[in-house]
Amino acid sequence: MISPFISIIVPIYNAAQFLSIALDSVLNQEYTDYEIILINDGSTDQSAEIAQQYAFNNSRVIFVDKPNEGVAITRNKGIEISKGCYIMFLDADDLIYPNTLDKIAAMLRMTNADLLRFEHQTIDEEGNELYPNHNIKRRKKYASYELDAVTFMTKILLNEYYMCLNIFKSSLIKSHHIYFLPNCTYNEDTLFILKSLLYSQKHIYISLKVYGYRKYSGAVTAKFSAKNYEDVKKVFTEIIQISDNLTSKIIYMQPILHRLNNDTGVFVCNDPVK
């Protein structure tokens, strides 16, 4: 069996309200060289039944059912079973805009990038566009250029460490054993992206709006809880440990540490390796 070019990993937990919209946004693309890996993380609504039906009706859809273990372990499971040359993530309440996967794939084939970043639009519960993303104008001049990791972080990411806005070369992730921190559900994407940047060589940004990020009161990220606070501290500790071992790459760490500082209120010195 020929491996797909892109593996799209969808962690699912009580997402019945939006899951069909998310999956249809992929299946309705003109581009078809992908697999969709649906991993039900112990949902208590109708999510599992919906996902299972999609897998039954489409050979490109894989369904995995497991007990509730959190989004990090769920995504890790998706990485382990993925067969694509590239890995991207789609949250079950979000969507991908029409006819964008073909443009992503074309750029990846042309550049052989380790990591590619695209744009998003924040939408509400009904799918209506909310506030604009003003960072697009700031980074547009870097579009389609091959960038090193430092430039990519300082000029493209701009404190938007959102997992679902990036697509990663699978061999990079698997050969360096880059996985999500178990039992961490907040800022886990920051740590994953950072670890990827420590090993990646070729980074590409395209200004194409690919991803619809749904923001509503019921979303997991809508409230900042005590558990979120503890997760941020876990990520902060991990990053400090990495920076202690990689002093020459400390420029990677500083923007992230300051971002975590804003989330926690914990003081971050200008030179965290000292």
C-alpha positions in Angstrom: 0.0 0.0 0.0 1.3 3.4 -1.0 1.7 5.8 2.0 -0.3 9.0 1.9 1.5 12.3 1.6 -0.3 13.9 4.5 -1.5 12.4 7.8 -4.2 14.6 9.4 -4.6 13.7 13.1 -7.9 14.6 14.8 -8.1 14.1 18.6 -11.8 13.8 19.6 -13.4 14.5 22.9 -17.1 15.3 23.2 -17.1 17.1 19.8 -20.3 15.8 18.3 -21.6 19.4 17.6 -18.8 20.2 15.2 -17.1 16.9 14.2 -19.0 16.4 10.9 -18.1 20.0 9.9 -14.5 19.4 10.6 -14.3 16.1 8.7 -16.3 17.4 5.7 -14.0 20.3 5.4 -11.2 17.8 4.7 -13.2 15.3 2.6 -14.6 18.0 0.4 -11.1 19.1 -0.7 -10.1 18.5 -4.3 -6.8 17.1 -2.9 -7.0 13.5 -1.8 -3.5 12.2 -1.0 -4.1 12.1 2.7 -5.3 9.9 5.6 -7.5 11.2 8.4 -6.7 9.6 11.8 -9.7 10.0 14.2 -8.9 9.1 17.8 -11.8 9.1 20.2 -10.5 10.0 23.6 -13.3 8.4 25.7 -16.1 10.8 24.6 -19.4 10.5 26.4 -21.5 12.1 23.6 -22.1 10.8 20.1 -18.6 11.6 18.8 -17.4 8.0 18.6 -20.5 7.0 16.5 -20.0 9.9 14.1 -16.3 9.2 13.7 -16.9 5.5 13.2 -19.5 6.1 10.5 -17.0 8.4 8.6 -14.4 5.6 8.8 -16.9 3.1 7.5 -17.8 5.2 4.5 -14.3 6.4 3.5 -11.2 4.3 3.1 -9.0 7.4 3.8 -10.4 7.7 7.3 -9.0 5.6 10.2 -10.9 5.4 13.5 -9.3 4.5 16.9 -11.3 4.3 20.1 -9.6 4.5 23.5 -10.3 5.5 27.1 -10.0 9.1 28.1 -6.3 10.0 28.6 -6.1 13.7 27.5 -5.2 15.4 24.2 -1.4 14.9 24.5 -1.5 11.1 24.7 -4.3 11.1 22.1 -2.1 13.1 19.6 0.9 10.9 20.4 -1.2 7.9 19.5 -2.0 9.5 16.2 1.7 10.2 15.5 2.6 6.6 16.2 0.1 5.1 13.7 0.4 7.8 11.0 1.9 6.7 7.7 2.1 10.1 5.9 5.2 11.9 4.8 3.9 15.0 6.7 1.8 15.3 9.8 -0.8 18.0 10.6 -3.3 18.3 13.3 -7.0 19.3 13.1 -9.0 19.9 16.3 -12.4 18.4 16.1 -14.3 21.7 16.5 -12.3 23.5 13.8 -12.1 23.3 10.0 -9.9 23.6 7.0 -10.9 26.0 4.2 -11.8 24.7 0.8 -9.1 23.8 -1.7 -6.1 24.6 0.5 -4.5 21.2 1.0 -3.4 21.0 -2.6 -1.6 24.3 -2.3 0.1 23.1 1.0 1.1 19.8 -0.7 2.5 21.6 -3.7 4.7 23.8 -1.6 5.9 20.9 0.5 6.8 18.9 -2.6 8.6 21.8 -4.2 10.6 22.8 -1.0 10.9 19.5 1.0 10.4 21.7 4.1 10.8 20.3 7.5 8.1 22.6 8.8 5.5 24.7 7.0 3.4 27.4 8.6 0.1 28.7 7.2 -2.5 31.3 8.2 -5.8 31.0 10.1 -9.0 32.8 10.7 -10.8 32.9 14.1 -14.5 32.0 13.7 -17.4 31.8 16.1 -19.8 28.9 16.9 -21.7 29.5 13.7 -18.6 29.7 11.5 -18.7 33.5 11.2 -15.4 35.3 11.0 -14.4 37.1 14.2 -11.5 39.5 14.6 -8.8 39.7 12.0 -5.3 38.3 12.4 -3.1 41.5 12.2 0.1 39.5 12.3 -0.5 38.4 8.6 0.8 41.8 7.4 3.9 41.6 9.6 5.0 38.3 8.2 3.7 38.3 4.7 7.1 39.6 3.2 8.7 36.3 4.4 6.2 34.2 2.4 7.6 31.3 0.3 11.2 32.0 1.4 13.3 29.3 3.0 13.9 30.4 6.6 16.3 29.3 9.4 14.8 28.3 12.7 15.6 31.6 14.5 14.1 33.8 11.7 11.1 31.5 11.6 10.5 31.9 15.3 11.1 35.6 15.6 9.4 36.7 12.3 6.8 34.1 11.6 5.5 32.5 14.9 5.2 35.8 16.7 4.0 34.2 19.9 1.3 32.2 18.0 2.4 28.8 19.0 -0.7 27.1 17.7 -0.1 23.4 16.8 -2.8 23.3 14.1 -1.2 26.1 12.0 1.9 24.0 11.2 2.6 20.9 9.2 5.6 18.8 10.2 7.8 16.3 8.2 7.0 12.9 9.7 10.6 11.6 9.6 11.8 14.6 11.6 9.2 14.0 14.4 9.7 10.3 14.5 13.4 10.1 14.2 13.9 12.5 17.1 11.1 11.1 19.2 9.2 14.4 19.4 6.0 13.8 21.3 3.5 15.8 23.4 4.1 16.0 27.2 1.6 13.4 28.7 -1.2 14.8 30.9 -0.5 18.3 29.7 -3.4 20.1 28.0 -2.3 23.7 28.0 0.7 25.1 26.1 1.6 21.5 25.1 1.8 22.8 21.5 4.5 25.3 22.5 6.8 22.6 23.7 6.2 20.4 20.7 6.9 23.2 18.2 10.1 24.2 20.1 11.4 20.6 20.1 10.8 20.4 16.4 12.7 23.7 15.8 15.7 22.3 17.6 16.2 19.7 14.9 14.5 21.1 11.8 16.6 22.8 9.0 14.2 24.1 6.4 11.2 26.2 7.3 8.6 27.7 5.0 5.7 30.2 5.6 2.8 30.7 3.2 0.3 33.5 3.7 -2.6 31.3 2.6 -5.6 31.1 5.0 -5.9 27.4 5.6 -7.3 26.9 9.1 -10.6 28.0 10.7 -10.0 28.2 14.5 -13.3 28.1 16.3 -13.6 30.3 19.5 -16.7 29.9 21.7 -17.6 29.6 25.4 -17.6 25.8 25.4 -14.1 25.4 23.9 -11.4 23.7 26.0 -9.3 26.9 25.8 -12.1 29.3 26.8 -11.2 29.3 30.4 -7.9 29.4 32.3 -8.0 26.9 35.1 -5.7 25.8 37.9 -4.8 22.8 35.8 -3.9 25.1 33.0 -1.6 27.0 35.4 0.2 23.8 36.4 0.5 22.8 32.8 2.2 26.1 31.9 4.7 25.5 34.7 5.4 22.0 33.4 6.2 23.4 30.0 8.2 26.2 31.5 10.3 23.7 33.4 10.9 21.6 30.3 12.0 24.6 28.3 14.4 25.7 31.0 15.9 22.2 31.0 16.3 22.3 27.2 17.9 25.7 27.3 20.4 24.7 30.0 21.7 22.0 27.6 21.6 24.2 24.5 23.0 27.5 25.4 24.0 28.3 21.9 20.3 28.2 20.9 19.0 30.3 23.7 17.5 32.8 21.2 15.0 30.0 20.6 13.8 30.0 24.1 13.4 33.7 25.1 10.3 34.5 23.1 8.6 31.4 24.5 9.7 32.0 28.0 8.3 35.5 27.9 5.0 34.1 26.5 4.8 31.6 29.4 5.6 34.5 31.8 2.5 36.3 30.5 0.4 33.2 31.1 1.6 32.5 34.6 2.9 35.7 36.1 6.1 34.0 36.9 9.2 36.2 36.6 11.5 35.4 33.7 14.9 36.8 33.6 16.5 38.1 30.3 19.1 35.3 30.4 17.4 32.2 31.7 20.4 30.0 31.4 22.3 31.8 34.1 
